[in-house]
Amino acid sequence: PRIFGHEAGGIVESVGEGVTDLQPGDHVLPIFTGECGDCPHCHSEESNMCDLLRINTERGGMIHDGESRFSINGKPIHHFLGTSTFSEYTVVH
């Protein structure tokens, strides 16, 4: 199972360890073409196809550990395009 959705608008409820550029209450637009800010594509004026956050419909978990942050009855539900926005709450990279 997978939670679909690849674009949305929302309000940050909480942030993880090490997140410094967002805080609870911020309005955000999670989209499937994220930017790490460090790779050559992110520094290019011609492309926004980030090496780290490149579109990958196969990835079902978080980038850093491959694990899903969603579950039901103890079984994982996979992420979709790093956003899974067809849900009331979501977890993004």
C-alpha positions in Angstrom: 0.0 0.0 0.0 1.1 3.6 -0.7 -0.2 7.0 0.1 -0.4 9.0 -3.2 -0.3 12.7 -3.8 2.6 14.7 -5.1 1.7 18.4 -4.6 0.0 20.3 -1.8 -0.1 23.2 0.5 0.1 22.9 4.3 1.3 24.2 7.6 4.3 22.8 9.4 3.2 21.0 12.6 6.7 19.9 13.8 10.2 19.6 12.5 12.9 16.9 12.9 16.3 17.2 14.5 18.7 19.4 12.5 15.9 21.3 10.6 16.8 25.0 10.9 15.0 26.6 7.9 11.4 25.7 8.9 9.5 26.0 12.1 6.0 25.0 13.3 3.3 27.4 11.8 5.2 28.0 8.6 3.1 27.7 5.4 4.7 25.3 2.9 4.2 23.9 -0.6 5.6 20.3 -0.6 6.3 19.2 -4.2 8.0 16.2 -5.7 10.9 18.1 -7.2 12.7 19.1 -4.0 16.1 20.7 -3.8 19.0 19.7 -1.5 20.7 23.0 -2.2 24.1 21.3 -2.6 24.3 19.3 -5.8 25.3 20.7 -9.2 21.7 20.7 -10.4 20.6 22.8 -7.5 23.3 25.3 -8.2 22.5 25.4 -11.9 20.3 28.1 -13.5 19.1 25.6 -16.1 17.8 22.6 -14.0 16.0 21.8 -10.8 16.4 18.0 -11.1 18.2 17.6 -7.7 20.5 14.6 -7.6 19.3 13.7 -4.1 15.6 14.4 -4.4 15.2 13.4 -8.1 11.8 12.0 -9.0 11.7 8.4 -8.0 8.4 6.5 -8.0 10.1 3.4 -6.6 11.3 5.0 -3.3 8.8 4.1 -0.6 10.5 5.5 2.4 12.7 8.3 3.6 15.9 9.1 1.8 18.2 8.7 4.9 17.1 5.3 6.1 14.7 3.9 3.4 12.0 3.4 6.1 8.4 4.5 5.9 7.0 6.9 8.4 3.4 5.7 7.8 1.8 2.5 9.1 -1.5 0.9 9.8 -1.9 -2.0 12.3 1.9 -2.2 12.5 2.5 -2.7 8.8 4.2 0.0 6.7 2.4 2.1 4.1 4.9 3.4 1.5 5.6 7.0 0.6 5.0 8.4 -2.9 7.4 10.9 -4.6 8.6 12.1 -1.2 5.4 13.9 -0.3 2.3 11.5 0.1 0.0 14.5 0.2 -3.3 12.7 -0.1 -3.4 12.4 3.7 -4.3 14.7 6.5 -0.7 14.7 7.8 2.5 13.8 6.0 6.2 13.5 6.5 8.6 14.9 4.0 12.4 14.8 3.6 
